[in-house]
Amino acid sequence: MKRRTFFNRIGSILAVLGLTEAEWLTLGNRYYYALAQPSPRKLALLIGINQYPKIPPLSGCLTDVELQRELLIHRFGFQRSDILTLTEEQASREFIEAAFLDHLGKEAQADDVVVFHFSGYGSRVKLETSSETMENALVSANETQILENEKIVNYLLEESLLLLLRSLPTSRVTAVLDTSYSVPSSVIGLKNRALQESPEAKLVAEEIDFLKQLKTQKPLSNPVVLTATSSPKQSAREGIFSGFSAGLFTYALTQYLWEATPATKIQVALSHVENSLYKLGSKQQPNILTTQKNQNVEKLDVTSILPDSNIGAEGVVRAVEEDGKTVQLWLAGLPPQVLLYYGVNSRLTLPTTEQLVLRSRSGLTAKAQLLKIEGAIPPQVGQFVEEAARVLPKNINLVIGLDTRLERIERVDATSGFAATAHVSTVVAGEQPADYIFGKLQQTPSRYGLFTLDGELIPNTAGEVGEAVKVAVLRLAPKLSTLLAAKLWRLTENQGSSRLAIQATLEIISDKSPQAVTQRQTLRTQHSTLNTQQSTLPTPLVPIGSRMQYRLQNQSDRPVYLILLGLKNNQTATVFYAWEIPQEPNTTENKLLFREIVIPPGETVTLPENNTGSEWVIAAPAFFLEQQLIFSTAPFSATLAVLNTAKYPTPDQHPITPLSKSLDVVQALLQDLHNASFIKTEMNGTATDSYILDVNNWASLSFNFQVV
């Protein structure tokens, strides 16, 4: 396309948006050259805004754009020239709409794939045509202006965006909106992407005119629109990670798409994403936004965003050093909670079966060295890398963020108190990665408590009025040990990379037949197949009084051992009980002991086992439960030894019960997984203060559900 032809073609669009050619040219030649390419089959428009002129900045929106761009290029086969990004001051309302109309609207053809992404603030605004109704809107880079003492907001209406998406002549349209529209009541925790707008603000007239024009067009498509939240009460949150910030929804979504070939139903994919969001400290629930009144959400699938390859990965080779022995990796496929602790000497495998040894990491980028140089096939840019061995340090702490609203003397006392607590360290909330937040309740007079990263008070952590800071820290010490145990068992999660073929289904037992609630499986094993009838609810809801069980299939050729751990309401650790009562001679007391749970190769068992007479019944009151099913090819000898040092109730009671010595149990569990790793004998360079976990010998699957 010639330059003159390009501007003739876009002239009518600029006129509608009120732009001059000079203003358009500020986008730079990069945009012109992207549009001048031959008609593409895969198009993307990615928007990210951190810096706004008059409102507090965000931190993770540019990372979101990078996460999406790398995913689309390496996992979905997009050409770099077909991905247009508008960031910071480029992302004005006028430029976003013009770019959409020309880069997507005039380039897309039938059956082409189109992806739109927005990361930035959202807000609510009144329209001149309806003074009572507030409408959702995306906050653009040139968000406000003052005109004759009136505040004019230059936002892109969500309705305008949906109409733009529906105007595209292809059925394969996907949009991702990592934003929200209502400011949360809690001021503690992760930064949110919602801007509180004054009721007096008026939307710029050009946007209203643009909306009217869009309404006259005939819809051509039924796009899939994925949103970061499912209700106005939830906020899209940003997280602080190891060397970078990112939107929690974008990070969790792109990580899942790296790791897995998506299930047919979008809701199943969102179930995995929500599970990841919970581990990142947020209960926000991603959603599918219907763009038409008669749109059937149950029938939506992800054919519009299926990757080119059905092989998942933990990352990709981004660059190869001149000697061909060192490569730069992009590790966006690792579970986010694992990335921070992913240790030097971890191993990854190339498609050529050659192994890479991790030497350093900064954020999502790492450097690795080819293990076997002689006769090795040189790595190539764009090759996927899969996890082979995970190295984790043994000296991991629970990190508590101190709320910035605390007075200086309160922060000093809290820092001192937590420093005296084993395995706990502190940071300033919002400046470095943290697991939980220590702060004040908003009521007056206030009390100290422990909060999740999205500002939710953890049950039974608030102290009395007038409590000293150090007393509060001492009171929380047992709970901190439990939360650290949960943090450690989350680091074992490897649904994407495990080579141990396992499938687990959570079921409600009924008189007719068990009802599947949700299902997990290892994704890189040959014989696993997802049950297409599984629940599509993002967070499974389980009624009080339900009888529950896990159905566990060992599809491997080796026996596997199992342990089930859980965390209830971010407060109480739980464990599944499988008992034996040894008959000791010459004694009247039989001590109850844990026994190994083993699943023979190719067989299926239920947990609780049907022949034990023990039932798992969900008791009141309502709660939120996270559970981790951990499998190994070797017995959990050290773990059982620790479990059997505590006193527990009789086996006819509830089979899933509070766990004693939770931190000791999980440390023993990690040691058992380390002992099961055959590869550790080959990794002499790894420090003795690390765990080495071999993907061939362990699998760890995560489940969440809400009891109602």
C-alpha positions in Angstrom: 0.0 0.0 0.0 1.4 3.4 -1.0 1.6 6.1 1.6 -0.8 8.4 -0.3 -3.3 5.6 -0.7 -3.1 4.8 3.0 -3.9 8.4 4.0 -6.7 8.7 1.4 -8.2 5.5 2.9 -8.0 6.6 6.5 -9.2 10.2 5.8 -12.9 9.4 6.4 -12.1 7.8 9.7 -10.0 10.7 10.9 -12.9 13.1 10.0 -15.3 11.1 12.1 -12.9 11.1 15.0 -11.9 14.8 14.7 -8.2 14.1 13.9 -5.9 16.0 11.6 -3.3 14.2 9.5 -0.5 15.8 11.5 -1.9 14.4 14.7 -2.2 10.9 13.2 1.5 11.1 12.1 2.5 11.2 15.7 1.9 7.5 15.8 5.1 7.1 13.7 6.1 5.1 10.7 5.8 1.9 12.7 2.0 1.9 12.3 2.1 2.8 8.6 4.5 0.0 7.8 2.4 -2.5 9.8 -0.7 -1.6 7.8 1.2 -1.6 4.5 1.8 -5.3 4.6 -0.3 -7.7 2.6 -3.6 -8.7 4.0 -2.9 -10.8 7.1 -4.7 -13.8 8.4 -4.1 -13.0 12.1 -4.4 -9.4 13.3 -4.1 -7.9 16.8 -4.5 -4.5 18.4 -3.0 -4.3 21.9 -3.5 -1.3 24.2 -1.6 -0.6 27.4 -1.5 2.6 29.5 0.5 3.0 32.7 1.0 6.8 32.7 -2.0 9.1 32.7 -1.5 12.9 32.8 -3.7 13.7 35.8 -4.4 10.5 37.7 -2.2 8.0 39.6 -0.2 5.8 37.3 -0.6 2.1 36.9 2.3 -0.3 36.8 1.6 -3.5 34.8 -0.2 -2.5 31.6 2.9 -2.4 29.4 3.9 -5.8 30.7 0.4 -7.0 29.8 1.0 -5.9 26.2 4.3 -7.7 26.2 2.8 -10.9 27.6 0.1 -10.8 25.0 2.4 -10.0 22.1 4.9 -12.8 22.9 2.0 -15.3 23.4 0.5 -14.4 20.0 3.8 -14.5 18.1 5.3 -17.7 19.6 2.2 -19.7 20.6 -0.4 -18.6 18.1 1.6 -17.9 15.0 1.0 -14.1 14.6 3.4 -12.1 12.6 5.1 -9.2 14.4 4.1 -6.9 11.6 0.4 -7.8 12.1 0.4 -6.9 15.8 -0.2 -3.2 16.4 0.5 -1.8 19.9 -0.6 1.5 21.2 0.9 2.4 24.6 1.1 5.4 26.9 0.3 8.7 25.1 -0.3 6.9 21.8 -3.4 5.3 23.3 -5.8 8.3 23.1 -9.4 7.6 22.4 -9.1 9.0 18.9 -6.1 6.9 18.0 -7.5 3.7 19.5 -10.7 4.0 17.5 -8.9 5.0 14.3 -6.4 2.1 14.7 -9.3 -0.3 15.3 -11.2 0.8 12.2 -8.2 0.7 9.8 -6.0 -2.1 11.2 -8.8 -4.4 12.1 -12.0 -3.2 10.4 -10.6 -2.7 6.9 -7.9 -5.5 7.0 -9.9 -8.4 8.6 -11.6 -10.8 6.2 -13.8 -13.8 6.7 -12.2 -16.5 8.8 -9.3 -14.3 9.8 -8.3 -14.3 13.5 -8.6 -11.0 15.4 -7.4 -10.2 18.9 -8.0 -7.0 20.8 -6.5 -6.3 24.2 -6.9 -3.4 26.6 -5.1 -2.8 29.9 -5.6 0.4 31.8 -8.2 2.2 33.9 -11.9 1.7 33.5 -14.6 4.1 34.8 -18.2 5.0 34.7 -19.6 8.1 32.9 -23.0 9.7 32.2 -24.1 10.3 28.7 -25.8 13.5 27.6 -28.6 11.4 26.2 -29.2 9.8 29.6 -28.4 11.9 32.7 -29.3 9.1 35.1 -27.6 6.1 33.6 -23.9 5.5 34.1 -22.1 3.7 31.3 -18.8 1.6 31.4 -15.9 3.2 29.7 -12.2 2.6 29.0 -10.0 5.5 30.2 -7.8 6.7 27.4 -4.4 8.3 27.7 -5.8 11.9 27.1 -8.5 11.2 29.7 -9.8 14.7 30.7 -10.0 18.3 29.7 -11.5 21.4 31.3 -13.8 23.4 29.0 -15.7 26.4 30.3 -15.5 25.1 33.9 -16.9 21.7 32.8 -14.9 18.5 33.2 -15.0 16.7 29.9 -13.8 13.1 29.8 -12.4 11.6 26.6 -13.2 8.0 27.2 -13.9 5.1 24.9 -17.3 3.7 25.8 -17.5 -0.1 26.4 -20.6 -0.1 24.2 -18.6 1.5 21.3 -15.9 -1.1 21.6 -18.5 -3.9 21.6 -20.1 -2.5 18.5 -16.7 -2.2 16.8 -16.0 -5.8 17.6 -19.3 -6.9 16.2 -18.7 -4.9 13.0 -15.7 -7.2 12.0 -16.5 -9.5 9.1 -15.0 -12.6 10.8 -16.4 -15.0 13.4 -13.0 -15.5 15.0 -12.8 -12.4 17.2 -11.5 -12.4 20.7 -11.2 -9.4 23.1 -9.5 -9.3 26.5 -10.3 -6.4 28.8 -8.0 -6.2 31.9 -9.8 -3.4 33.5 -12.8 -2.7 35.9 -15.2 0.1 36.4 -16.1 0.4 40.2 -13.6 1.4 42.8 -13.5 -1.1 45.8 -14.3 0.0 49.3 -11.1 -1.5 50.6 -8.0 0.7 50.4 -5.7 -2.1 51.4 -3.9 -4.4 48.9 -3.1 -4.7 45.3 -3.5 -1.7 43.0 -6.8 -1.7 41.2 -7.7 -0.6 37.6 -10.9 1.3 38.3 -11.1 5.1 38.4 -13.7 6.9 40.5 -15.3 9.5 38.3 -17.2 12.5 39.5 -20.9 12.5 38.6 -20.5 16.0 37.0 -18.1 14.8 34.4 -19.4 14.8 30.8 -18.4 12.5 28.0 -16.8 14.3 25.0 -19.4 14.9 22.3 -17.3 13.2 19.6 -17.6 9.9 21.3 -21.3 10.2 21.6 -21.5 11.0 17.8 -19.2 8.0 17.1 -21.5 5.7 19.1 -24.5 6.9 17.2 -22.8 6.2 13.9 -21.8 2.7 15.1 -25.4 1.9 16.0 -26.4 2.3 12.4 -24.1 -0.5 11.2 -25.2 -4.1 10.8 -23.4 -6.5 13.2 -21.4 -9.1 11.3 -19.8 -11.1 14.1 -20.4 -12.5 17.6 -17.1 -11.8 19.4 -15.8 -13.6 22.5 -15.1 -10.9 25.1 -13.1 -12.0 28.2 -13.3 -9.6 31.1 -11.1 -9.5 34.3 -14.1 -9.4 36.6 -17.7 -10.8 36.7 -19.4 -8.2 38.9 -19.2 -4.4 39.6 -18.1 -5.2 43.2 -14.9 -6.8 41.9 -11.8 -5.0 40.8 -9.2 -5.9 38.2 -6.0 -6.0 40.1 -2.3 -5.6 39.4 0.4 -7.8 41.0 4.0 -7.1 41.8 6.2 -10.0 40.8 9.9 -10.7 40.6 11.2 -7.7 38.8 8.0 -6.6 37.1 4.3 -5.8 37.6 1.4 -7.2 35.5 -2.4 -7.4 35.5 -3.3 -10.5 37.4 -5.9 -11.5 34.8 -3.6 -11.1 31.8 -0.8 -12.9 33.5 -2.9 -15.8 34.6 -4.7 -16.1 31.2 -1.5 -16.0 29.1 0.3 -18.4 31.4 -2.5 -20.9 31.0 -2.5 -20.5 27.2 1.3 -21.1 27.2 1.0 -24.2 29.3 -2.1 -25.9 27.9 -4.0 -26.6 24.8 -7.3 -24.8 25.8 -10.3 -27.0 26.5 -13.2 -26.6 24.0 -15.4 -24.6 26.4 -14.1 -21.1 27.4 -15.6 -21.5 30.9 -13.2 -24.5 31.6 -10.3 -22.3 30.6 -11.6 -19.5 32.9 -11.8 -22.1 35.8 -8.1 -22.6 35.5 -7.4 -18.9 35.3 -9.5 -18.2 38.4 -7.7 -20.9 40.3 -4.4 -19.1 39.5 -5.9 -15.7 40.4 -6.7 -17.0 43.9 -3.1 -18.1 44.4 -2.0 -14.6 43.4 -4.1 -13.1 46.2 -7.3 -12.1 44.4 -10.8 -13.5 44.3 -11.7 -11.6 41.2 -13.6 -13.9 38.8 -13.0 -13.6 35.1 -16.1 -13.5 32.9 -17.4 -13.8 29.4 -19.2 -10.6 28.4 -22.2 -11.3 26.1 -22.4 -8.9 23.2 -25.9 -9.8 22.1 -29.1 -10.4 24.0 -29.6 -13.9 22.6 -25.9 -15.0 22.8 -25.6 -18.5 24.3 -22.6 -18.4 26.6 -22.7 -22.2 27.1 -22.0 -22.8 23.4 -19.0 -20.4 23.1 -15.8 -22.2 22.5 -12.2 -21.1 21.9 -11.8 -22.0 18.3 -10.9 -18.3 17.7 -7.9 -18.5 20.0 -6.5 -22.0 19.6 -2.7 -22.1 19.4 -0.9 -23.3 16.3 0.7 -26.1 18.3 -1.1 -28.5 20.6 2.1 -28.9 22.7 2.2 -26.7 25.8 5.4 -25.1 27.0 6.9 -23.2 30.0 8.6 -20.7 27.6 10.3 -20.1 24.4 13.8 -19.3 23.0 13.9 -15.5 22.3 17.6 -15.2 21.3 20.7 -17.3 20.8 24.1 -16.0 21.7 26.8 -16.0 19.0 28.5 -19.2 20.4 25.2 -21.1 20.2 25.7 -22.4 23.7 23.7 -19.7 25.6 20.1 -18.7 25.0 17.7 -16.1 26.2 14.4 -17.6 27.4 10.9 -16.1 27.9 9.4 -18.0 30.8 5.8 -16.8 30.8 4.5 -20.4 30.9 5.7 -21.1 34.4 3.0 -20.8 37.2 3.3 -17.3 38.5 3.8 -18.4 42.1 6.6 -20.6 41.0 8.6 -18.1 38.9 9.8 -16.1 41.9 11.6 -19.1 43.4 12.6 -20.8 40.2 16.2 -21.6 41.0 19.5 -21.6 39.2 20.3 -25.0 37.7 16.6 -25.8 36.9 16.4 -27.7 33.7 14.3 -27.3 30.6 14.1 -29.4 27.5 14.2 -28.3 23.8 12.2 -30.1 21.1 15.6 -31.7 20.0 15.6 -33.4 23.5 18.7 -31.4 24.4 18.6 -29.8 27.9 19.1 -26.3 29.0 20.4 -25.4 32.4 19.1 -22.1 33.9 21.9 -19.8 34.8 20.2 -16.5 35.7 16.8 -14.9 35.6 15.5 -11.3 35.6 11.7 -11.0 35.6 10.2 -13.2 32.9 13.5 -13.3 31.0 16.2 -15.9 31.8 19.6 -17.1 30.4 20.3 -20.8 30.1 23.2 -22.8 28.9 23.1 -25.8 26.6 23.9 -28.9 28.7 25.5 -31.1 26.1 27.6 -29.1 23.7 29.3 -31.9 21.6 27.1 -33.0 18.7 24.1 -30.9 20.0 21.8 -29.3 17.5 22.0 -25.5 18.1 18.9 -24.0 19.6 16.7 -21.9 17.4 14.7 -18.7 18.1 11.1 -19.6 18.6 11.7 -23.2 19.9 9.5 -24.1 22.9 11.1 -25.1 26.1 9.5 -27.5 28.6 10.3 -28.0 32.2 12.4 -31.0 33.1 13.6 -30.4 36.7 12.5 -27.7 39.1 15.0 -26.4 41.6 13.5 -24.6 44.7 15.4 -23.1 47.6 14.8 -24.6 51.1 14.9 -21.2 52.8 11.7 -19.7 51.6 10.0 -17.2 53.8 6.4 -16.0 54.1 6.5 -12.3 53.0 4.3 -9.9 54.8 3.6 -6.5 53.2 3.2 -3.7 55.8 0.3 -1.4 54.9 1.5 2.1 54.1 -1.3 3.6 56.2 0.5 2.3 59.3 2.3 5.1 61.3 6.1 5.0 61.3 6.3 3.7 64.8 3.8 0.9 64.0 5.9 -0.1 61.0 9.0 -0.2 63.1 7.3 -2.4 65.8 5.8 -4.7 63.1 9.1 -5.1 61.4 10.8 -6.0 64.7 8.0 -8.4 65.6 8.0 -10.3 62.3 11.8 -10.4 62.3 11.6 -12.4 65.5 9.1 -14.9 63.9 10.7 -17.8 62.2 10.5 -18.0 58.4 8.8 -14.6 58.0 10.1 -11.4 56.4 8.5 -8.0 55.7 8.4 -5.5 52.8 6.5 -2.3 52.2 3.1 -3.2 50.6 3.0 -2.2 47.0 6.7 -1.9 46.5 7.9 -5.6 46.5 6.2 -9.0 46.1 4.3 -10.0 49.2 2.0 -12.9 50.2 -0.3 -11.1 52.7 -0.7 -7.7 54.2 -0.5 -6.6 57.8 -2.7 -3.5 58.4 -5.6 -1.9 60.2 -9.3 -2.5 59.8 -11.1 0.6 58.5 -13.4 0.9 61.5 -12.8 3.4 64.3 -11.2 2.7 66.7 -9.1 0.5 64.5 -7.6 -3.0 65.1 -4.7 -4.8 63.5 -5.4 -7.8 61.2 -4.0 -9.9 58.4 -5.4 -9.3 54.9 -5.2 -11.0 51.5 -3.5 -9.0 48.7 -6.9 -7.8 47.5 -7.8 -6.4 50.9 -10.0 -9.1 52.3 -9.6 -9.6 56.1 -8.6 -13.2 56.8 -11.1 -14.7 59.3 -10.2 -14.6 63.0 -7.0 -12.5 62.5 -8.4 -9.2 63.8 -7.2 -8.4 67.4 -8.8 -6.3 70.2 -9.0 -2.6 70.2 -5.9 -1.1 71.8 -3.7 -4.2 71.1 0.0 -3.4 70.7 1.6 -4.2 67.3 4.1 -6.7 68.7 1.3 -8.5 70.6 -0.7 -8.7 67.3 2.3 -10.2 65.5 2.8 -12.8 68.3 -0.8 -13.7 68.2 -0.6 -14.3 64.4 2.5 -16.5 64.5 0.7 -19.9 64.4 -1.4 -18.7 61.5 1.7 -17.5 59.6 3.2 -20.9 59.9 0.1 -22.4 58.3 0.1 -19.8 55.5 3.8 -20.5 54.8 3.0 -24.2 54.5 0.3 -23.5 51.9 2.7 -21.3 50.0 5.2 -24.1 49.9 2.8 -26.8 48.6 1.6 -24.3 45.9 5.2 -24.3 44.6 4.8 -28.0 43.7 2.0 -27.3 41.2 3.0 -28.7 37.8 -0.2 -29.6 36.0 1.3 -28.3 32.8 4.8 -29.9 32.9 4.3 -33.2 34.8 5.0 -36.4 32.8 3.1 -38.5 35.3 -0.3 -39.3 33.7 -2.9 -38.4 36.3 -6.5 -37.3 36.1 -8.5 -36.2 39.1 -12.2 -35.3 39.3 -14.0 -33.7 42.2 -17.5 -35.1 42.5 -20.7 -34.7 44.5 -22.1 -38.1 45.4 -25.8 -38.5 44.7 -28.3 -41.4 44.8 -28.2 -41.7 41.0 -24.6 -41.1 39.9 -21.6 -38.9 41.0 -21.8 -35.4 39.6 -18.5 -33.9 38.4 -17.8 -30.5 39.9 -14.4 -29.8 38.4 -11.6 -31.8 36.9 -7.8 -31.5 36.6 -5.3 -33.6 34.7 -1.6 -33.5 33.7 -1.5 -32.0 30.3 1.6 -33.6 28.6 0.8 -37.2 29.0 -0.5 -39.3 26.1 -3.5 -41.1 27.6 -5.2 -38.3 29.5 -8.5 -37.0 28.1 -10.7 -34.3 29.7 -14.3 -35.2 30.6 -16.3 -32.8 28.4 -19.3 -33.0 30.8 -17.4 -31.3 33.6 -18.8 -28.2 35.3 -18.2 -24.9 33.5 -18.6 -22.8 36.6 -15.4 -20.7 37.1 -15.6 -21.3 40.9 -17.5 -24.5 41.7 -20.3 -24.0 44.3 -20.8 -26.9 46.7 -23.9 -26.9 48.9 -23.5 -27.5 52.6 -24.4 -31.1 53.4 -23.0 -32.5 50.1 -21.2 -35.8 50.2 -17.9 -35.4 48.3 -15.2 -37.5 46.8 -12.2 -37.4 44.4 -12.1 -39.9 41.6 -8.4 -40.5 40.8 -7.1 -42.2 37.7 -3.5 -43.4 37.5 -2.9 -43.6 33.7 0.8 -44.2 34.1 2.7 -47.5 34.0 3.9 -47.1 37.6 2.2 -47.1 41.0 1.8 -43.6 42.5 1.5 -42.4 46.1 -0.9 -39.7 47.1 -1.4 -37.0 49.7 -4.1 -34.4 49.9 -3.5 -31.0 51.7 -5.9 -28.0 51.9 -6.3 -24.5 53.2 -9.7 -23.4 54.5 -10.6 -19.7 54.4 -6.9 -18.8 54.2 -6.8 -19.8 57.8 -6.8 -23.6 58.7 -4.7 -26.2 57.0 -6.3 -29.6 56.4 -5.2 -33.1 55.5 -6.9 -36.2 54.2 -6.8 -39.1 56.7 -6.1 -42.7 55.6 -5.6 -44.9 58.7 -4.4 -48.2 59.8 -4.5 -49.6 63.4 -1.5 -51.8 64.0 -2.2 -54.6 66.4 0.6 -54.3 69.0 1.1 -57.4 71.2 0.9 -57.1 75.0 -0.9 -53.7 74.9 -4.5 -52.6 75.2 -3.8 -49.3 73.3 -3.8 -49.3 69.5 -2.3 -46.1 68.2 -3.9 -44.7 65.0 -1.4 -44.2 62.2 -1.5 -42.7 58.8 -0.9 -45.2 56.0 0.2 -44.7 52.4 -2.4 -44.2 49.8 -1.2 -45.9 46.6 -2.9 -46.2 43.2 -1.7 -49.1 41.1 -0.9 -48.4 37.4 -3.9 -48.1 35.1 -6.4 -48.1 38.0 -8.9 -45.7 39.4 -9.7 -45.1 43.1 -12.0 -42.8 45.1 -11.0 -40.6 48.0 -12.4 -41.5 50.5 -12.3 -45.1 49.5 -15.7 -46.7 49.1 -14.8 -49.7 51.2 -13.7 -47.8 54.3 -17.2 -46.6 55.4 -15.8 -43.1 55.9 -17.6 -40.2 54.3 -16.6 -36.7 53.4 -19.6 -34.5 54.2 -19.4 -30.7 53.8 -20.3 -29.2 57.1 -21.6 -25.7 57.9 -20.8 -22.8 57.9 -20.0 -21.6 54.4 -16.3 -21.4 53.5 -13.8 -21.3 50.7 -11.5 -24.3 50.3 -8.3 -24.7 48.3 -6.9 -28.2 48.0 -3.7 -29.7 46.6 -3.5 -33.3 45.4 0.2 -34.3 45.3 1.3 -37.6 43.6 4.7 -39.2 43.6 6.3 -42.4 42.3 8.0 -42.9 45.7 6.4 -43.3 49.1 5.9 -40.2 51.3 8.0 -41.8 54.1 9.2 -38.6 55.7 5.8 -37.0 55.4 4.1 -39.9 57.2 6.7 -39.9 59.9 5.9 -36.3 60.8 2.1 -36.8 60.5 2.3 -39.7 62.9 3.9 -37.6 65.6 0.7 -35.8 66.3 -2.6 -36.9 67.9 -5.6 -37.0 65.7 -9.3 -37.8 66.1 -10.6 -41.3 65.6 -11.0 -42.5 62.0 -14.8 -42.6 62.1 -14.8 -38.8 62.2 -14.5 -36.4 59.3 -11.8 -37.8 56.9 -10.5 -34.3 56.0 -9.6 -32.5 59.2 -7.3 -29.7 60.5 -3.6 -30.5 60.0 -1.1 -30.3 62.9 2.5 -29.3 62.4 1.6 -28.1 58.8 5.0 -26.5 58.1 6.9 -29.5 59.3 4.7 -31.8 57.2 5.1 -29.8 54.0 8.9 -29.5 54.4 9.0 -33.3 54.8 6.8 -33.6 51.7 9.2 -31.5 49.6 12.1 -33.7 50.8 10.2 -36.8 49.8 9.6 -35.4 46.3 13.3 -34.5 46.2 14.3 -38.0 47.2 12.1 -39.4 44.4 14.0 -37.4 41.8 16.3 -39.6 39.8 17.9 -36.6 38.1 19.4 -35.2 41.3 22.4 -37.5 41.1 23.3 -35.8 37.8 23.0 -32.3 39.2 26.1 -32.1 41.4 26.4 -28.3 40.9 23.1 -27.7 42.7 23.5 -26.4 46.3 22.5 -28.8 49.1 20.1 -26.2 50.4 17.7 -26.7 47.4 15.0 -29.2 46.5 15.3 -30.8 43.0 12.0 -32.1 41.6 11.9 -34.3 38.5 8.8 -33.8 36.3 8.8 -37.6 35.5 8.2 -38.5 39.1 5.7 -36.0 40.6 2.4 -34.4 39.8 0.6 -31.7 41.7 -3.0 -30.6 40.9 -4.9 -27.7 42.5 -8.6 -27.4 43.2 -10.7 -24.6 44.6 -14.4 -24.5 45.5 -16.9 -22.4 47.5 -19.2 -23.9 50.0 -22.6 -22.2 50.1 
